[in-house]
Amino acid sequence: MVIDMINTYEHDDAHLLLPSAETALPAIVRLIERARGLDVPVIYVNDNYGAWRSHQGEILDRALEGPHVDLVRPLVPDDRSLFVLKARHSIFYETPLSYLLREQGREHIVLCGQVTEQCVLYSALDAHIRHLRVTIPRDAVAHIHEDLAEAALQMMERNMDADVVKADEVSFGDPRSGPRDAGGESHEQ
């Protein structure tokens, strides 16, 4: 799950988020490339920013024309990527994501993107209450407030049984279930 990374960064706290987003970008890109290489579905769940007539193409075009195209271009969804619009903090709230994951037989999700102490945290909680296994790559999430982000990561790990690891340590799947690649790695997200 790539959360809210298709972004113009034209919001009130963007100046606080941008340094962390720049730092997280390389790890997010590596994570997406690994997932694609293993045929693990990459699902972008992105805020509609209150534009109720918006769609994936419009949001992407606006972000690519914005002042921070350098943070968006490396993350452009490919033809296999899925895209879900959200209007609130959680990727699950009033979206078809639960249905999509059930249809694909997914029981494990990897959350990357922004903002650690907001959308990532609330999404991890909603995934946990849906009995999904959650992994958070700590270097592939961006924050506004570092202290709150660290507390959020601790809460996700302790209270939601999330695996909090580095992006390069993410295992795309539960070794007990799901189809496997030639190396034995499960192909679940």
PASEBA-1860 file (N, C-alpha, C; in nm, 3 decimals):
! residues 189
1> MVIDMINT> 0.085/-0.117/0.000/0.000/0.000/0.000/0.089/0.123/0.000 ~ 0.069/0.206/-0.100/0.142/0.333/-0.108/0.042/0.441/-0.072 ~ 0.061/0.501/0.045/-0.039/0.592/0.101/-0.004/0.739/0.074 ~ -0.091/0.807/0.003/-0.089/0.953/-0.015/0.040/1.009/-0.073 ~ 0.112/0.932/-0.150/0.237/0.983/-0.208/0.215/1.057/-0.339 ~ 0.098/1.046/-0.399/0.066/1.126/-0.518/0.010/1.257/-0.463 ~ 0.098/1.357/-0.451/0.070/1.472/-0.368/0.133/1.597/-0.428 ~ 0.064/1.708/-0.421/0.120/1.836/-0.466/0.196/1.906/-0.354
9> YEHDDAHL> 0.177/1.861/-0.231/0.240/1.922/-0.113/0.204/2.070/-0.102 ~ 0.080/2.100/-0.132/0.030/2.236/-0.120/-0.070/2.244/-0.006 ~ -0.031/2.194/0.112/-0.116/2.200/0.229/-0.039/2.266/0.343 ~ -0.109/2.302/0.448/-0.053/2.385/0.555/0.074/2.330/0.619 ~ 0.082/2.199/0.638/0.197/2.142/0.708/0.298/2.078/0.613 ~ 0.288/2.108/0.484/0.377/2.049/0.384/0.524/2.081/0.412 ~ 0.551/2.199/0.458/0.691/2.237/0.485/0.752/2.148/0.595 ~ 0.669/2.094/0.683/0.717/2.003/0.786/0.730/1.860/0.732
17> LLPSAETA> 0.648/1.825/0.636/0.646/1.690/0.580/0.753/1.669/0.474 ~ 0.782/1.770/0.395/0.872/1.755/0.280/1.008/1.695/0.312 ~ 1.078/1.740/0.416/1.210/1.678/0.443/1.201/1.528/0.470 ~ 1.099/1.486/0.541/1.083/1.345/0.571/1.042/1.266/0.446 ~ 0.956/1.325/0.364/0.915/1.260/0.239/1.036/1.241/0.147 ~ 1.121/1.340/0.140/1.243/1.329/0.058/1.333/1.217/0.110 ~ 1.343/1.205/0.240/1.426/1.101/0.301/1.367/0.962/0.277 ~ 1.235/0.949/0.285/1.168/0.819/0.269/1.158/0.774/0.124
25> LPAIVRLI> 1.164/0.867/0.031/1.140/0.835/-0.110/1.226/0.719/-0.164 ~ 1.358/0.717/-0.145/1.436/0.605/-0.200/1.391/0.468/-0.149 ~ 1.359/0.458/-0.021/1.314/0.330/0.034/1.178/0.291/-0.022 ~ 1.090/0.387/-0.040/0.958/0.359/-0.099/0.975/0.308/-0.241 ~ 1.061/0.373/-0.319/1.086/0.331/-0.457/1.140/0.189/-0.461 ~ 1.238/0.159/-0.375/1.294/0.023/-0.371/1.188/-0.079/-0.334 ~ 1.103/-0.046/-0.239/0.997/-0.136/-0.196/0.899/-0.165/-0.310 ~ 0.858/-0.060/-0.380/0.768/-0.077/-0.494/0.833/-0.163/-0.602
33> ERARGLDV> 0.959/-0.136/-0.632/1.029/-0.215/-0.735/1.039/-0.361/-0.696 ~ 1.069/-0.389/-0.569/1.074/-0.529/-0.522/0.939/-0.596/-0.536 ~ 0.834/-0.526/-0.494/0.699/-0.584/-0.502/0.664/-0.614/-0.648 ~ 0.689/-0.520/-0.735/0.659/-0.541/-0.878/0.739/-0.658/-0.934 ~ 0.866/-0.669/-0.893/0.951/-0.778/-0.941/0.902/-0.914/-0.896 ~ 0.830/-0.919/-0.784/0.775/-1.044/-0.731/0.628/-1.064/-0.769 ~ 0.576/-0.976/-0.854/0.434/-0.979/-0.893/0.341/-0.964/-0.774 ~ 0.385/-0.889/-0.674/0.301/-0.855/-0.560/0.223/-0.730/-0.600
41> PVIYVNDN> 0.093/-0.731/-0.585/0.015/-0.612/-0.623/0.059/-0.488/-0.546 ~ 0.076/-0.379/-0.619/0.105/-0.250/-0.557/-0.025/-0.169/-0.566 ~ -0.074/-0.131/-0.450/-0.201/-0.059/-0.443/-0.173/0.081/-0.388 ~ -0.205/0.179/-0.468/-0.194/0.318/-0.425/-0.328/0.356/-0.363 ~ -0.324/0.406/-0.241/-0.445/0.457/-0.176/-0.415/0.603/-0.148 ~ -0.490/0.687/-0.213/-0.456/0.829/-0.212/-0.574/0.915/-0.177 ~ -0.546/1.019/-0.101/-0.646/1.118/-0.066/-0.696/1.187/-0.192 ~ -0.823/1.221/-0.193/-0.877/1.296/-0.307/-0.867/1.446/-0.284
49> YGAWRSHQ> -0.816/1.486/-0.168/-0.793/1.627/-0.133/-0.919/1.711/-0.146 ~ -1.033/1.650/-0.121/-1.159/1.722/-0.125/-1.213/1.749/-0.263 ~ -1.145/1.698/-0.364/-1.190/1.718/-0.503/-1.281/1.600/-0.540 ~ -1.408/1.613/-0.517/-1.502/1.502/-0.529/-1.525/1.457/-0.671 ~ -1.483/1.532/-0.768/-1.494/1.487/-0.907/-1.361/1.432/-0.958 ~ -1.267/1.418/-0.869/-1.133/1.375/-0.910/-1.129/1.225/-0.934 ~ -1.024/1.184/-1.004/-0.997/1.044/-1.030/-0.845/1.027/-1.034 ~ -0.800/0.903/-1.046/-0.658/0.874/-1.042/-0.579/0.961/-1.139
57> GEILDRAL> -0.622/0.969/-1.263/-0.549/1.045/-1.363/-0.539/1.192/-1.330 ~ -0.647/1.249/-1.283/-0.647/1.391/-1.248/-0.554/1.419/-1.129 ~ -0.560/1.335/-1.028/-0.474/1.353/-0.911/-0.328/1.339/-0.951 ~ -0.297/1.239/-1.032/-0.160/1.218/-1.078/-0.112/1.335/-1.163 ~ -0.194/1.378/-1.258/-0.156/1.490/-1.344/-0.129/1.616/-1.263 ~ -0.216/1.645/-1.168/-0.199/1.764/-1.084/-0.068/1.756/-1.005 ~ -0.038/1.638/-0.951/0.086/1.623/-0.873/0.209/1.634/-0.963 ~ 0.200/1.581/-1.085/0.314/1.588/-1.178/0.335/1.729/-1.232
65> EGPHVDLV> 0.235/1.812/-1.224/0.248/1.952/-1.266/0.281/2.043/-1.148 ~ 0.283/1.988/-1.028/0.304/2.067/-0.907/0.450/2.098/-0.881 ~ 0.475/2.169/-0.774/0.610/2.215/-0.743/0.706/2.105/-0.693 ~ 0.651/1.987/-0.659/0.736/1.881/-0.604/0.728/1.754/-0.689 ~ 0.734/1.773/-0.820/0.728/1.662/-0.914/0.840/1.560/-0.887 ~ 0.952/1.606/-0.831/1.063/1.517/-0.800/1.027/1.412/-0.696 ~ 0.924/1.438/-0.616/0.878/1.340/-0.517/0.769/1.249/-0.572 ~ 0.713/1.285/-0.686/0.602/1.209/-0.743/0.648/1.122/-0.860
73> RPLVPDDR> 0.728/1.177/-0.949/0.767/1.104/-1.070/0.824/0.965/-1.043 ~ 0.911/0.945/-0.943/0.964/0.810/-0.919/0.859/0.709/-0.871 ~ 0.742/0.758/-0.832/0.639/0.672/-0.775/0.517/0.654/-0.864 ~ 0.525/0.696/-0.987/0.410/0.690/-1.076/0.362/0.544/-1.087 ~ 0.231/0.523/-1.068/0.177/0.387/-1.082/0.201/0.332/-1.223 ~ 0.234/0.203/-1.231/0.247/0.141/-1.363/0.112/0.082/-1.404 ~ 0.108/0.014/-1.518/-0.018/-0.039/-1.571/-0.079/-0.148/-1.485 ~ 0.001/-0.212/-1.402/-0.050/-0.319/-1.316/-0.096/-0.269/-1.180
81> SLFVLKAR> -0.057/-0.146/-1.145/-0.090/-0.091/-1.013/-0.240/-0.070/-1.000 ~ -0.288/-0.086/-0.878/-0.427/-0.057/-0.846/-0.431/0.078/-0.775 ~ -0.545/0.145/-0.781/-0.555/0.279/-0.724/-0.691/0.292/-0.657 ~ -0.688/0.331/-0.530/-0.810/0.350/-0.451/-0.808/0.492/-0.397 ~ -0.917/0.563/-0.414/-0.930/0.698/-0.359/-0.986/0.691/-0.218 ~ -0.935/0.778/-0.132/-0.987/0.788/0.004/-1.013/0.936/0.033 ~ -1.096/0.959/0.131/-1.128/1.097/0.168/-1.089/1.129/0.312 ~ -1.053/1.028/0.388/-1.018/1.048/0.529/-0.884/0.982/0.556
89> HSIFYETP> -0.845/0.974/0.681/-0.713/0.927/0.718/-0.687/0.779/0.688 ~ -0.780/0.694/0.720/-0.759/0.550/0.702/-0.782/0.509/0.557 ~ -0.698/0.419/0.509/-0.715/0.366/0.374/-0.840/0.279/0.363 ~ -0.895/0.239/0.476/-1.014/0.154/0.476/-1.144/0.230/0.490 ~ -1.141/0.349/0.548/-1.264/0.420/0.579/-1.340/0.459/0.452 ~ -1.459/0.397/0.436/-1.549/0.427/0.324/-1.484/0.404/0.187 ~ -1.389/0.309/0.179/-1.328/0.273/0.051/-1.358/0.126/0.022 ~ -1.338/0.081/-0.101/-1.359/-0.060/-0.133/-1.239/-0.149/-0.103
97> LSYLLREQ> -1.142/-0.098/-0.027/-1.018/-0.172/-0.006/-1.038/-0.307/0.062 ~ -1.120/-0.315/0.164/-1.143/-0.444/0.232/-1.195/-0.547/0.133 ~ -1.289/-0.506/0.051/-1.345/-0.597/-0.050/-1.236/-0.640/-0.148 ~ -1.156/-0.545/-0.196/-1.049/-0.575/-0.290/-0.951/-0.677/-0.231 ~ -0.909/-0.656/-0.107/-0.815/-0.748/-0.044/-0.876/-0.887/-0.025 ~ -1.003/-0.892/0.013/-1.072/-1.021/0.028/-1.078/-1.093/-0.106 ~ -1.113/-1.020/-0.212/-1.123/-1.080/-0.345/-0.989/-1.137/-0.391 ~ -0.879/-1.073/-0.351/-0.746/-1.119/-0.389/-0.689/-1.221/-0.291
105> GREHIVLC> -0.762/-1.247/-0.183/-0.715/-1.344/-0.085/-0.595/-1.294/-0.004 ~ -0.585/-1.166/0.014/-0.471/-1.107/0.086/-0.498/-1.102/0.235 ~ -0.398/-1.143/0.312/-0.408/-1.139/0.457/-0.294/-1.060/0.518 ~ -0.206/-1.008/0.433/-0.089/-0.933/0.478/-0.075/-0.808/0.393 ~ -0.056/-0.693/0.458/-0.033/-0.570/0.384/0.093/-0.502/0.436 ~ 0.159/-0.433/0.345/0.276/-0.352/0.377/0.235/-0.208/0.353 ~ 0.248/-0.126/0.457/0.208/0.014/0.448/0.331/0.103/0.437 ~ 0.337/0.180/0.328/0.442/0.281/0.315/0.377/0.411/0.270
113> GQVTEQCV> 0.449/0.520/0.282/0.394/0.649/0.239/0.389/0.748/0.352 ~ 0.280/0.825/0.356/0.272/0.933/0.453/0.129/0.953/0.499 ~ 0.112/0.997/0.613/0.196/1.048/0.719/0.197/0.944/0.831 ~ 0.314/0.911/0.882/0.330/0.805/0.981/0.234/0.818/1.097 ~ 0.229/0.937/1.157/0.150/0.958/1.278/0.004/0.988/1.249 ~ -0.035/0.983/1.124/-0.175/1.006/1.089/-0.226/0.889/1.003 ~ -0.220/0.902/0.873/-0.281/0.804/0.784/-0.223/0.664/0.797 ~ -0.092/0.653/0.816/-0.032/0.521/0.832/-0.079/0.457/0.962
121> LYSALDAH> -0.078/0.534/1.070/-0.123/0.484/1.200/-0.269/0.438/1.196 ~ -0.357/0.522/1.144/-0.500/0.487/1.141/-0.527/0.370/1.047 ~ -0.452/0.362/0.940/-0.467/0.250/0.846/-0.420/0.120/0.910 ~ -0.310/0.127/0.985/-0.261/0.008/1.054/-0.363/-0.042/1.156 ~ -0.424/0.051/1.228/-0.527/0.012/1.325/-0.645/-0.054/1.254 ~ -0.692/0.008/1.146/-0.805/-0.050/1.073/-0.769/-0.185/1.012 ~ -0.646/-0.203/0.969/-0.603/-0.334/0.918/-0.601/-0.436/1.031 ~ -0.550/-0.396/1.145/-0.542/-0.486/1.261/-0.681/-0.534/1.303
129> IRHLRVTI> -0.779/-0.444/1.309/-0.912/-0.487/1.352/-0.981/-0.572/1.244 ~ -0.926/-0.572/1.123/-0.975/-0.660/1.016/-0.896/-0.790/1.010 ~ -0.811/-0.812/1.110/-0.730/-0.935/1.122/-0.633/-0.951/1.007 ~ -0.581/-0.841/0.955/-0.478/-0.845/0.853/-0.342/-0.834/0.921 ~ -0.246/-0.904/0.867/-0.108/-0.891/0.914/-0.051/-0.764/0.852 ~ 0.017/-0.683/0.932/0.065/-0.552/0.887/0.216/-0.542/0.905 ~ 0.281/-0.490/0.801/0.423/-0.459/0.807/0.439/-0.310/0.776 ~ 0.521/-0.243/0.857/0.552/-0.102/0.837/0.703/-0.090/0.817
137> PRDAVAHI> 0.748/-0.053/0.699/0.891/-0.027/0.680/0.923/0.114/0.732 ~ 0.990/0.121/0.844/1.011/0.249/0.914/1.084/0.353/0.829 ~ 1.166/0.311/0.735/1.238/0.407/0.651/1.160/0.441/0.524 ~ 1.041/0.385/0.508/0.958/0.411/0.390/0.827/0.478/0.428 ~ 0.827/0.544/0.544/0.712/0.625/0.586/0.765/0.763/0.623 ~ 0.686/0.864/0.589/0.725/1.003/0.615/0.637/1.063/0.723 ~ 0.695/1.155/0.797/0.624/1.213/0.910/0.625/1.366/0.905 ~ 0.536/1.423/0.983/0.535/1.568/1.006/0.610/1.599/1.135
145> HEDLAEAA> 0.579/1.522/1.239/0.641/1.541/1.370/0.716/1.412/1.407 ~ 0.846/1.420/1.413/0.929/1.302/1.437/0.894/1.231/1.567 ~ 0.870/1.306/1.674/0.840/1.244/1.802/0.708/1.167/1.797 ~ 0.609/1.224/1.731/0.481/1.154/1.718/0.493/1.033/1.626 ~ 0.576/1.045/1.523/0.597/0.932/1.432/0.661/0.814/1.505 ~ 0.759/0.844/1.588/0.824/0.736/1.663/0.725/0.671/1.759 ~ 0.643/0.753/1.824/0.540/0.698/1.914/0.440/0.614/1.835 ~ 0.403/0.660/1.715/0.308/0.587/1.631/0.366/0.452/1.590
153> LQMMERNM> 0.493/0.450/1.553/0.558/0.323/1.517/0.557/0.226/1.634 ~ 0.585/0.277/1.754/0.583/0.193/1.873/0.442/0.140/1.900 ~ 0.342/0.226/1.884/0.204/0.181/1.904/0.165/0.074/1.803 ~ 0.203/0.094/1.677/0.169/-0.005/1.574/0.233/-0.139/1.605 ~ 0.357/-0.135/1.652/0.428/-0.258/1.684/0.371/-0.325/1.808 ~ 0.350/-0.251/1.914/0.305/-0.308/2.041/0.156/-0.337/2.046 ~ 0.076/-0.243/2.001/-0.070/-0.256/2.017/-0.139/-0.322/1.899 ~ -0.074/-0.322/1.783/-0.139/-0.375/1.663/-0.062/-0.492/1.603
161> DADVVKAD> 0.039/-0.538/1.674/0.122/-0.651/1.630/0.182/-0.631/1.492 ~ 0.207/-0.506/1.454/0.268/-0.478/1.323/0.416/-0.513/1.329 ~ 0.468/-0.562/1.217/0.611/-0.582/1.203/0.668/-0.449/1.156 ~ 0.753/-0.388/1.238/0.817/-0.261/1.202/0.963/-0.294/1.171 ~ 0.998/-0.282/1.042/1.129/-0.322/0.993/1.180/-0.218/0.894 ~ 1.300/-0.237/0.845/1.351/-0.153/0.737/1.292/-0.204/0.605 ~ 1.283/-0.115/0.508/1.222/-0.151/0.379/1.290/-0.271/0.315 ~ 1.421/-0.277/0.324/1.493/-0.388/0.261/1.475/-0.520/0.334
169> EVSFGDPR> 1.413/-0.516/0.452/1.387/-0.638/0.530/1.244/-0.687/0.518 ~ 1.161/-0.615/0.441/1.020/-0.652/0.427/1.009/-0.786/0.357 ~ 0.931/-0.873/0.417/0.897/-1.001/0.356/0.755/-0.986/0.301 ~ 0.740/-1.006/0.173/0.609/-0.991/0.110/0.528/-1.117/0.127 ~ 0.488/-1.144/0.251/0.399/-1.256/0.270/0.419/-1.326/0.401 ~ 0.325/-1.409/0.428/0.328/-1.493/0.546/0.382/-1.628/0.501 ~ 0.492/-1.674/0.558/0.549/-1.801/0.513/0.456/-1.920/0.531 ~ 0.346/-1.902/0.603/0.254/-2.013/0.625/0.146/-2.024/0.520
177> SGPRDAGG> 0.135/-1.922/0.430/0.026/-1.928/0.332/0.060/-1.848/0.208 ~ -0.016/-1.868/0.104/-0.002/-1.790/-0.019/0.092/-1.854/-0.118 ~ 0.078/-1.818/-0.247/0.166/-1.870/-0.351/0.310/-1.824/-0.329 ~ 0.407/-1.903/-0.371/0.547/-1.872/-0.346/0.623/-1.858/-0.476 ~ 0.732/-1.779/-0.468/0.819/-1.769/-0.585/0.921/-1.883/-0.578 ~ 1.014/-1.886/-0.673/1.110/-1.995/-0.681/1.198/-2.003/-0.556 ~ 1.216/-1.890/-0.488/1.297/-1.888/-0.368/1.219/-1.920/-0.242 ~ 1.090/-1.952/-0.257/1.009/-1.988/-0.143/0.939/-1.871/-0.075
185> ESHEQ> 0.957/-1.749/-0.130/0.895/-1.634/-0.066/0.748/-1.626/-0.107 ~ 0.663/-1.603/-0.008/0.520/-1.591/-0.032/0.490/-1.463/-0.107 ~ 0.388/-1.467/-0.191/0.350/-1.350/-0.270/0.221/-1.290/-0.218 ~ 0.223/-1.240/-0.099/0.106/-1.172/-0.044/0.146/-1.030/-0.009 ~ 0.050/-0.941/-0.020/0.069/-0.805/0.031/-0.054/-0.766/0.102
END
